[in-house]
Amino acid sequence: MATETSITRQAPYIEALGEQYGKDLTALTAKKMPTATYAPTIAGQDQAQKDAYTMATTQGQGIGAYAPYITQAGAFSGTGANLAGAGQPPTAGSIADFMSPYQQDVIDETLKQYDVQAQKGLTGIGTLAARSGNLGGGREGVMRSEYQSQSDLNRAMLQAQMLQQGFGQAQQARGKAFGQQMQMAGVVPGLYGQDISRLGSAGAIQQAQTQATLDAQREANRMAAYDPYERLGYMGAGLGNILGGMGGQYQTTVRPDPTPLQSALGILSTGIGVYDKFR
């Protein structure tokens, strides 16, 4: 008995596409994905950022930049008790450091002029004594003694006044120096801070640019790695759309040739039929 087999097939070009798709899919998925080429990368610190960090953490610059000025200001604090004595060099921050170098010259010249005027006073006493007939007498001596005592007192007071005035001026200058040092203690760290901030900002801009470059390169590598998969996906999607909208294009019927036994049985069946008709 013959067996017939019906095969419904797609058009040859569609079968060729499906065969090619299967080969490409098998070959592509057998390869290892090069993930290292598009792995995330972090941009390192820019040199400006490194310089900013170094400056910020260096003693005397970012950290403790105010210390020298605080120390110097401490030497200017107090009331001036460390005024250098006669014949002794002034110590750092002492009142003597702020004394005018011309003060002693001014004092000496002032006292010299005072002595000249005081001597004129003594001469006047002698003149008055001569006119009154008491020249060389006891009354003249008393007048001279009283005049000299008062003159010496006035001279000492004048000298003390000039010394006190110089001391007061030195104290003011010393206080001003203290304020300047304290001001510098705030200004200098601020200036260092500005430099650190500027360096950090400039470095951050450059680092961001480098990071953007790395990200763009990583994305380009990822797109290159996935390009074959995407193209194969487009091919598969298109092939699916074609197959979904088309039925079988043609049918093939297969009729196998009869076997010798089948032929013999056919002949026998035919002969029997002829014999029956003959009878």
VEXKESE-113640 format. One record per residue (C-alpha): residue in three letters; residue number from 0; x, y, z. Coordinates in nm, 4 decimals. Layout:
% residues N
+-----+-----+----------+----------+----------+
: res :   n :       px :       py :       pz :
+-----+-----+----------+----------+----------+
: ALA : NUM :        X :        Y :        Z :
...
+-----+-----+----------+----------+----------+
END
This chain:
% residues 279
+-----+-----+----------+----------+----------+
: res :   n :       px :       py :       pz :
+-----+-----+----------+----------+----------+
: MET :   0 :   0.0000 :   0.0000 :   0.0000 :
: ALA :   1 :   0.1512 :   0.3350 :  -0.1044 :
: THR :   2 :   0.1997 :   0.6130 :   0.1552 :
: GLU :   3 :   0.1645 :   0.9774 :   0.0605 :
: THR :   4 :   0.3381 :   1.2539 :   0.2654 :
: SER :   5 :   0.2341 :   1.6170 :   0.2182 :
: ILE :   6 :   0.4914 :   1.8861 :   0.3154 :
: THR :   7 :   0.3910 :   2.2528 :   0.3385 :
: ARG :   8 :   0.6941 :   2.4786 :   0.2893 :
: GLN :   9 :   0.7697 :   2.8503 :   0.2758 :
: ALA :  10 :   0.9081 :   3.0214 :  -0.0252 :
: PRO :  11 :   1.2722 :   2.9319 :  -0.0878 :
: TYR :  12 :   1.4009 :   3.2859 :  -0.0097 :
: ILE :  13 :   1.2235 :   3.2771 :   0.3286 :
: GLU :  14 :   1.3708 :   2.9381 :   0.4095 :
: ALA :  15 :   1.7131 :   3.0750 :   0.3140 :
: LEU :  16 :   1.6633 :   3.3710 :   0.5507 :
: GLY :  17 :   1.5605 :   3.1427 :   0.8360 :
: GLU :  18 :   1.8579 :   2.9172 :   0.7793 :
: GLN :  19 :   2.0955 :   3.2117 :   0.7728 :
: TYR :  20 :   1.9360 :   3.3572 :   1.0892 :
: GLY :  21 :   1.9866 :   3.0298 :   1.2730 :
: LYS :  22 :   2.3503 :   3.0107 :   1.1727 :
: ASP :  23 :   2.4205 :   3.3733 :   1.2697 :
: LEU :  24 :   2.2421 :   3.3377 :   1.6028 :
: THR :  25 :   2.4357 :   3.0248 :   1.6916 :
: ALA :  26 :   2.7700 :   3.1772 :   1.5937 :
: LEU :  27 :   2.7070 :   3.5102 :   1.7709 :
: THR :  28 :   2.5855 :   3.3679 :   2.1017 :
: ALA :  29 :   2.8850 :   3.1345 :   2.1111 :
: LYS :  30 :   3.1173 :   3.4338 :   2.1428 :
: LYS :  31 :   3.2024 :   3.5895 :   2.4795 :
: MET :  32 :   3.0786 :   3.9442 :   2.5212 :
: PRO :  33 :   3.3774 :   4.1917 :   2.5521 :
: THR :  34 :   3.2366 :   4.3640 :   2.8596 :
: ALA :  35 :   3.5790 :   4.4983 :   2.9644 :
: THR :  36 :   3.5772 :   4.7434 :   2.6735 :
: TYR :  37 :   3.2728 :   4.9268 :   2.8080 :
: ALA :  38 :   3.3108 :   4.8759 :   3.1819 :
: PRO :  39 :   3.2600 :   5.1982 :   3.3846 :
: THR :  40 :   3.5804 :   5.3991 :   3.4384 :
: ILE :  41 :   3.6335 :   5.6776 :   3.6928 :
: ALA :  42 :   3.8522 :   5.9716 :   3.5945 :
: GLY :  43 :   4.1410 :   6.0313 :   3.8331 :
: GLN :  44 :   4.2112 :   6.3590 :   4.0103 :
: ASP :  45 :   4.3411 :   6.6392 :   3.7948 :
: GLN :  46 :   4.6828 :   6.7833 :   3.8860 :
: ALA :  47 :   4.5151 :   7.1046 :   4.0025 :
: GLN :  48 :   4.3037 :   6.9015 :   4.2449 :
: LYS :  49 :   4.6140 :   6.7267 :   4.3716 :
: ASP :  50 :   4.7854 :   7.0624 :   4.4214 :
: ALA :  51 :   4.4795 :   7.1925 :   4.6069 :
: TYR :  52 :   4.4805 :   6.8894 :   4.8356 :
: THR :  53 :   4.8531 :   6.9254 :   4.9000 :
: MET :  54 :   4.8160 :   7.2929 :   4.9816 :
: ALA :  55 :   4.5141 :   7.2308 :   5.2034 :
: THR :  56 :   4.6914 :   6.9630 :   5.4062 :
: THR :  57 :   5.0349 :   7.1264 :   5.4273 :
: GLN :  58 :   5.1217 :   7.2707 :   5.7673 :
: GLY :  59 :   5.1559 :   7.6461 :   5.7482 :
: GLN :  60 :   4.9510 :   7.6786 :   5.4313 :
: GLY :  61 :   4.6006 :   7.5369 :   5.4427 :
: ILE :  62 :   4.6362 :   7.3935 :   5.7927 :
: GLY :  63 :   4.7658 :   7.6279 :   6.0613 :
: ALA :  64 :   4.8392 :   7.9132 :   5.8209 :
: TYR :  65 :   4.7330 :   8.1531 :   6.0962 :
: ALA :  66 :   4.9712 :   8.0142 :   6.3595 :
: PRO :  67 :   5.2782 :   8.2349 :   6.2893 :
: TYR :  68 :   5.0679 :   8.5498 :   6.3090 :
: ILE :  69 :   4.8983 :   8.4421 :   6.6304 :
: THR :  70 :   5.2401 :   8.3723 :   6.7792 :
: GLN :  71 :   5.3709 :   8.7111 :   6.6724 :
: ALA :  72 :   5.0569 :   8.8810 :   6.8013 :
: GLY :  73 :   5.1131 :   8.7102 :   7.1362 :
: ALA :  74 :   5.4530 :   8.8787 :   7.1582 :
: PHE :  75 :   5.2794 :   9.2168 :   7.1204 :
: SER :  76 :   5.0184 :   9.1520 :   7.3881 :
: GLY :  77 :   5.0588 :   9.2688 :   7.7484 :
: THR :  78 :   5.1330 :   9.6092 :   7.8973 :
: GLY :  79 :   5.4955 :   9.6464 :   7.8035 :
: ALA :  80 :   5.6501 :   9.5155 :   8.1250 :
: ASN :  81 :   5.9274 :   9.3605 :   7.9192 :
: LEU :  82 :   6.0685 :   9.6996 :   7.8291 :
: ALA :  83 :   6.4396 :   9.6525 :   7.7821 :
: GLY :  84 :   6.6533 :   9.7932 :   8.0570 :
: ALA :  85 :   6.9546 :  10.0167 :   8.0156 :
: GLY :  86 :   7.2326 :   9.8450 :   7.8292 :
: GLN :  87 :   7.0109 :   9.5464 :   7.7394 :
: PRO :  88 :   6.8951 :   9.4632 :   7.3884 :
: PRO :  89 :   6.5190 :   9.4784 :   7.3406 :
: THR :  90 :   6.3324 :   9.1499 :   7.3286 :
: ALA :  91 :   6.0950 :   9.0602 :   7.0464 :
: GLY :  92 :   5.7708 :   9.2527 :   7.0811 :
: SER :  93 :   5.8964 :   9.4762 :   7.3637 :
: ILE :  94 :   5.8017 :   9.8416 :   7.3932 :
: ALA :  95 :   6.1620 :   9.9302 :   7.3100 :
: ASP :  96 :   6.1022 :   9.7843 :   6.9618 :
: PHE :  97 :   5.8467 :  10.0576 :   6.9003 :
: MET :  98 :   6.0292 :  10.3487 :   7.0574 :
: SER :  99 :   6.1313 :  10.6256 :   6.8188 :
: PRO : 100 :   6.5037 :  10.6027 :   6.7404 :
: TYR : 101 :   6.5173 :  10.9839 :   6.7641 :
: GLN : 102 :   6.3490 :  11.0098 :   7.1034 :
: GLN : 103 :   6.6686 :  11.0412 :   7.3073 :
: ASP : 104 :   6.8053 :  11.3032 :   7.0704 :
: VAL : 105 :   6.4874 :  11.5059 :   7.1107 :
: ILE : 106 :   6.5006 :  11.4739 :   7.4890 :
: ASP : 107 :   6.8664 :  11.5757 :   7.5068 :
: GLU : 108 :   6.8149 :  11.8800 :   7.2877 :
: THR : 109 :   6.5045 :  11.9855 :   7.4788 :
: LEU : 110 :   6.6799 :  11.9595 :   7.8128 :
: LYS : 111 :   6.9788 :  12.1471 :   7.6728 :
: GLN : 112 :   6.7564 :  12.4359 :   7.5746 :
: TYR : 113 :   6.5876 :  12.4191 :   7.9124 :
: ASP : 114 :   6.9228 :  12.4439 :   8.0893 :
: VAL : 115 :   7.0101 :  12.7510 :   7.8803 :
: GLN : 116 :   6.6887 :  12.9193 :   7.9839 :
: ALA : 117 :   6.7364 :  12.8140 :   8.3458 :
: GLN : 118 :   7.0863 :  12.9695 :   8.3478 :
: LYS : 119 :   6.9367 :  13.2934 :   8.2244 :
: GLY : 120 :   6.7079 :  13.2852 :   8.5261 :
: LEU : 121 :   7.0012 :  13.2588 :   8.7625 :
: THR : 122 :   7.1682 :  13.5516 :   8.5906 :
: GLY : 123 :   6.8549 :  13.7544 :   8.6421 :
: ILE : 124 :   6.8589 :  13.6807 :   9.0161 :
: GLY : 125 :   7.2149 :  13.8135 :   9.0405 :
: THR : 126 :   7.1184 :  14.1296 :   8.8548 :
: LEU : 127 :   6.8239 :  14.1926 :   9.0864 :
: ALA : 128 :   7.0437 :  14.1329 :   9.3933 :
: ALA : 129 :   7.3014 :  14.3847 :   9.2668 :
: ARG : 130 :   7.0367 :  14.6485 :   9.2098 :
: SER : 131 :   6.8959 :  14.6002 :   9.5587 :
: GLY : 132 :   7.2377 :  14.5965 :   9.7234 :
: ASN : 133 :   7.2071 :  14.2319 :   9.8330 :
: LEU : 134 :   7.4586 :  14.0854 :   9.5880 :
: GLY : 135 :   7.6353 :  13.7986 :   9.7650 :
: GLY : 136 :   7.4036 :  13.8247 :  10.0632 :
: GLY : 137 :   7.1911 :  13.5634 :  10.2268 :
: ARG : 138 :   6.8770 :  13.6717 :  10.0543 :
: GLU : 139 :   7.0383 :  13.6203 :   9.7148 :
: GLY : 140 :   7.1493 :  13.2738 :   9.8226 :
: VAL : 141 :   6.7977 :  13.1820 :   9.9299 :
: MET : 142 :   6.6551 :  13.3049 :   9.5988 :
: ARG : 143 :   6.9119 :  13.1086 :   9.4003 :
: SER : 144 :   6.8471 :  12.7950 :   9.6050 :
: GLU : 145 :   6.4700 :  12.8183 :   9.5611 :
: TYR : 146 :   6.5040 :  12.8921 :   9.1901 :
: GLN : 147 :   6.7462 :  12.6013 :   9.1346 :
: SER : 148 :   6.5233 :  12.3566 :   9.3219 :
: GLN : 149 :   6.2189 :  12.4581 :   9.1210 :
: SER : 150 :   6.4177 :  12.4493 :   8.7988 :
: ASP : 151 :   6.5492 :  12.1033 :   8.8684 :
: LEU : 152 :   6.1970 :  11.9850 :   8.9482 :
: ASN : 153 :   6.0626 :  12.1371 :   8.6278 :
: ARG : 154 :   6.3474 :  11.9801 :   8.4327 :
: ALA : 155 :   6.2747 :  11.6350 :   8.5771 :
: MET : 156 :   5.9040 :  11.6742 :   8.5057 :
: LEU : 157 :   5.9773 :  11.7815 :   8.1500 :
: GLN : 158 :   6.2015 :  11.4800 :   8.0962 :
: ALA : 159 :   5.9446 :  11.2447 :   8.2494 :
: GLN : 160 :   5.6718 :  11.3955 :   8.0340 :
: MET : 161 :   5.8722 :  11.3387 :   7.7174 :
: LEU : 162 :   5.9573 :  10.9825 :   7.8213 :
: GLN : 163 :   5.5925 :  10.9109 :   7.9017 :
: GLN : 164 :   5.4848 :  11.0572 :   7.5718 :
: GLY : 165 :   5.7310 :  10.8336 :   7.3872 :
: PHE : 166 :   5.6171 :  10.5351 :   7.5902 :
: GLY : 167 :   5.2521 :  10.6063 :   7.5068 :
: GLN : 168 :   5.3297 :  10.6361 :   7.1388 :
: ALA : 169 :   5.5218 :  10.3077 :   7.1518 :
: GLN : 170 :   5.2263 :  10.1410 :   7.3241 :
: GLN : 171 :   4.9925 :  10.2620 :   7.0523 :
: ALA : 172 :   5.2264 :  10.1371 :   6.7817 :
: ARG : 173 :   5.2577 :   9.8056 :   6.9606 :
: GLY : 174 :   4.8805 :   9.7719 :   6.9899 :
: LYS : 175 :   4.8459 :   9.8527 :   6.6225 :
: ALA : 176 :   5.1026 :   9.5846 :   6.5396 :
: PHE : 177 :   4.9047 :   9.3373 :   6.7515 :
: GLY : 178 :   4.5888 :   9.4200 :   6.5568 :
: GLN : 179 :   4.7713 :   9.3875 :   6.2272 :
: GLN : 180 :   4.9036 :   9.0447 :   6.3201 :
: MET : 181 :   4.5584 :   8.9302 :   6.4285 :
: GLN : 182 :   4.4158 :   9.0628 :   6.1035 :
: MET : 183 :   4.6824 :   8.8779 :   5.9072 :
: ALA : 184 :   4.5939 :   8.5615 :   6.0980 :
: GLY : 185 :   4.2549 :   8.5813 :   5.9304 :
: VAL : 186 :   4.3593 :   8.7229 :   5.5953 :
: VAL : 187 :   4.6409 :   8.4811 :   5.5129 :
: PRO : 188 :   4.4370 :   8.1587 :   5.5617 :
: GLY : 189 :   4.1631 :   8.3223 :   5.3563 :
: LEU : 190 :   4.4060 :   8.3890 :   5.0724 :
: TYR : 191 :   4.5339 :   8.0336 :   5.0890 :
: GLY : 192 :   4.1736 :   7.9183 :   5.0926 :
: GLN : 193 :   4.0995 :   8.1145 :   4.7770 :
: ASP : 194 :   4.3921 :   7.9530 :   4.6000 :
: ILE : 195 :   4.2831 :   7.6096 :   4.7195 :
: SER : 196 :   3.9268 :   7.6760 :   4.6074 :
: ARG : 197 :   4.0354 :   7.8002 :   4.2658 :
: LEU : 198 :   4.2660 :   7.5059 :   4.2124 :
: GLY : 199 :   3.9950 :   7.2653 :   4.3236 :
: SER : 200 :   3.7360 :   7.4232 :   4.0931 :
: ALA : 201 :   3.9691 :   7.4250 :   3.7935 :
: GLY : 202 :   4.0676 :   7.0653 :   3.8625 :
: ALA : 203 :   3.7028 :   6.9613 :   3.8979 :
: ILE : 204 :   3.6229 :   7.1121 :   3.5571 :
: GLN : 205 :   3.9090 :   6.9250 :   3.3963 :
: GLN : 206 :   3.8170 :   6.6044 :   3.5792 :
: ALA : 207 :   3.4563 :   6.6363 :   3.4593 :
: GLN : 208 :   3.5794 :   6.6793 :   3.1020 :
: THR : 209 :   3.7985 :   6.3715 :   3.1348 :
: GLN : 210 :   3.5082 :   6.1760 :   3.2843 :
: ALA : 211 :   3.2813 :   6.2822 :   2.9990 :
: THR : 212 :   3.5428 :   6.1616 :   2.7506 :
: LEU : 213 :   3.5685 :   5.8261 :   2.9281 :
: ASP : 214 :   3.1901 :   5.7897 :   2.9386 :
: ALA : 215 :   3.1604 :   5.8698 :   2.5682 :
: GLN : 216 :   3.4298 :   5.6160 :   2.4823 :
: ARG : 217 :   3.2616 :   5.3553 :   2.7014 :
: GLU : 218 :   2.9280 :   5.4160 :   2.5288 :
: ALA : 219 :   3.0953 :   5.3890 :   2.1882 :
: ASN : 220 :   3.2525 :   5.0578 :   2.2880 :
: ARG : 221 :   2.9205 :   4.9295 :   2.4203 :
: MET : 222 :   2.7415 :   5.0260 :   2.0998 :
: ALA : 223 :   3.0114 :   4.8543 :   1.8943 :
: ALA : 224 :   2.9845 :   4.5373 :   2.1068 :
: TYR : 225 :   2.6040 :   4.5226 :   2.0835 :
: ASP : 226 :   2.5801 :   4.6207 :   1.7192 :
: PRO : 227 :   2.5848 :   4.2593 :   1.5878 :
: TYR : 228 :   2.3140 :   4.1608 :   1.8376 :
: GLU : 229 :   2.0971 :   4.4531 :   1.7426 :
: ARG : 230 :   2.1321 :   4.3845 :   1.3727 :
: LEU : 231 :   2.0510 :   4.0175 :   1.4289 :
: GLY : 232 :   1.7536 :   4.1235 :   1.6404 :
: TYR : 233 :   1.6243 :   4.3428 :   1.3600 :
: MET : 234 :   1.6653 :   4.0502 :   1.1205 :
: GLY : 235 :   1.4777 :   3.8144 :   1.3527 :
: ALA : 236 :   1.1990 :   4.0674 :   1.4072 :
: GLY : 237 :   1.1616 :   4.1211 :   1.0341 :
: LEU : 238 :   1.1645 :   3.7485 :   0.9646 :
: GLY : 239 :   0.8964 :   3.6967 :   1.2273 :
: ASN : 240 :   0.6768 :   3.9620 :   1.0670 :
: ILE : 241 :   0.7136 :   3.7937 :   0.7288 :
: LEU : 242 :   0.6335 :   3.4479 :   0.8639 :
: GLY : 243 :   0.3380 :   3.5756 :   1.0622 :
: GLY : 244 :   0.1696 :   3.7236 :   0.7574 :
: MET : 245 :   0.2253 :   3.4389 :   0.5095 :
: GLY : 246 :   0.0962 :   3.0819 :   0.4865 :
: GLY : 247 :   0.2490 :   2.7865 :   0.3070 :
: GLN : 248 :   0.3595 :   2.8744 :  -0.0407 :
: TYR : 249 :   0.3569 :   2.5350 :  -0.2005 :
: GLN : 250 :   0.2966 :   2.1685 :  -0.1182 :
: THR : 251 :   0.4965 :   1.8664 :  -0.2122 :
: THR : 252 :   0.3335 :   1.5226 :  -0.2306 :
: VAL : 253 :   0.5674 :   1.2279 :  -0.1936 :
: ARG : 254 :   0.4500 :   0.8911 :  -0.3362 :
: PRO : 255 :   0.7028 :   0.6166 :  -0.2667 :
: ASP : 256 :   0.7598 :   0.3546 :  -0.5438 :
: PRO : 257 :   0.5858 :   0.0145 :  -0.4760 :
: THR : 258 :   0.7980 :  -0.2600 :  -0.3382 :
: PRO : 259 :   0.8420 :  -0.5926 :  -0.5290 :
: LEU : 260 :   0.5971 :  -0.7555 :  -0.2936 :
: GLN : 261 :   0.3422 :  -0.4828 :  -0.3534 :
: SER : 262 :   0.3889 :  -0.5271 :  -0.7333 :
: ALA : 263 :   0.3493 :  -0.9031 :  -0.7103 :
: LEU : 264 :   0.0363 :  -0.8718 :  -0.5042 :
: GLY : 265 :  -0.1015 :  -0.6223 :  -0.7551 :
: ILE : 266 :  -0.0348 :  -0.8566 :  -1.0430 :
: LEU : 267 :  -0.1922 :  -1.1446 :  -0.8538 :
: SER : 268 :  -0.4956 :  -0.9386 :  -0.7728 :
: THR : 269 :  -0.5333 :  -0.8431 :  -1.1366 :
: GLY : 270 :  -0.5007 :  -1.2066 :  -1.2531 :
: ILE : 271 :  -0.7621 :  -1.3228 :  -1.0077 :
: GLY : 272 :  -0.9997 :  -1.0630 :  -1.1325 :
: VAL : 273 :  -0.9493 :  -1.1674 :  -1.4953 :
: TYR : 274 :  -1.0019 :  -1.5350 :  -1.4069 :
: ASP : 275 :  -1.3261 :  -1.4575 :  -1.2315 :
: LYS : 276 :  -1.4526 :  -1.2702 :  -1.5316 :
: PHE : 277 :  -1.3488 :  -1.5586 :  -1.7604 :
: ARG : 278 :  -1.5481 :  -1.8110 :  -1.5590 :
+-----+-----+----------+----------+----------+
END
